[in-house]
Amino acid sequence: MPFRIVRSPLLPLCLLATPLGAGEFVTSKGETVTMHRVETMTCEQIETSLAEIDSTRYRENAPTNHDPADDSLFAYEQDLAHALFRLCVIARRPLPETETATAAEAQASNR
């Protein structure tokens, strides 16, 4: 079976949307952002990465990105935001006093 070469005008967009090298992403505006594995990051690292992404102005403060070439970065930014909320807000939130008291009473009664 002979091979066929297919030329697509979308190929350059696909190449831009994939991370380069060791976790680097080049936005459609030419800014480079380092993309780390979210599950290994601390709260401070997540906040720093979100600030770095924001500083590129790749989506101009809009709720979504304008250029499909930036879809991977937008998905990564959303993952970071979810991780920040889950790990750094919810997991660190202290229990209200009533829940703390109830938990302490339950532990005392188990002794």
N, C-alpha and C positions, 0 to 999 in steps of 0.2 A: 504494500500500500504506500503510495508516494506521500510525502509530507507537503502540506500547503502552508505558505506563509500568509498570515492574516495581519493586516495593518489596521490599527484602530486609532482614531483621534483621541480616544479616552485613555490610552496607555500612559501618557505623561501625567495625567491627573491621578491615576492609580499609583504611580511611582511616588508622587509627592505625598500621598496619603499614608504611606507606610513609614514606620520609624526607620531611621538610618543608623547603621553601626550599633554602637553600644547604648541604645536607648535614647537616641537623639531624633528629634522631629523638626523639620524645617517647614514653617508656616507658608501659606501662599504669599505672604508679604516678605519672605526671606529671613524671618527671625528664627533662631534655633532655640529649642527647648529640650532640656534633658528629661526623659521620661523614665522614672524609677519604678520598680515593682511596688505597687500600692500596699500590698499585704506586709511588706517588710519595713514600712516607713513609720516614724514616730509622728506624734501630733505636730511638733515643730517643723519637721521635714515636709509634712503635708501642707502646712500653712505657707512655708517658703516656696514650695512648688506652685501653689495656687497664685501666690504673688508674682512669681516669675512668668507664669502663663498670662496673667492679667496685664503685666507690663508690655507684652507683645502687642496688645490691642488688636488681636486677630479677629475678634468679633465686635469691636467698637462699642462695648457695653450693651449690646443687644442680647436678648435672651438666648438666641441661637447664632451659630456662625453663618456667614454669608456665602463662603466659598466651599463647595463640596470637597475640595482638596484638604480642608482642615477638619473633616469629620472625625478622623482618628484622634486628633487633639481634643476636640469637643467631648468625645466619649471618655477620654482619659480625665479631662477636667471634671466631668460629672462623677466618675469613679472616685476621684480625690475628694470631692465635696461630700459624697455619701460616706466615705470612710472618716472624714473629719467629724461629721455629725455623729456617726455611730460610735467611733472610738473615743473621741475627744469631748463630746458633749454628753451623750447618753450614758456611756460607761463611767464617766467621772462625776455624774450628777449625784449629790448626796441624797439619801433617802429622807423623806419628810419625817418629822419627829414621831408621828403616830406609827408609821411603819417601823421605825427604829425601835420604839418601845415594844411593839408587838413582837418583833424578832428577838429582842432581849428577853422578853417573858417566855417565849417559846424555848429559847436555849436554856433558861433557868429551870423550866419544868422538865426538861430532858435529862437533867443531871441527877 
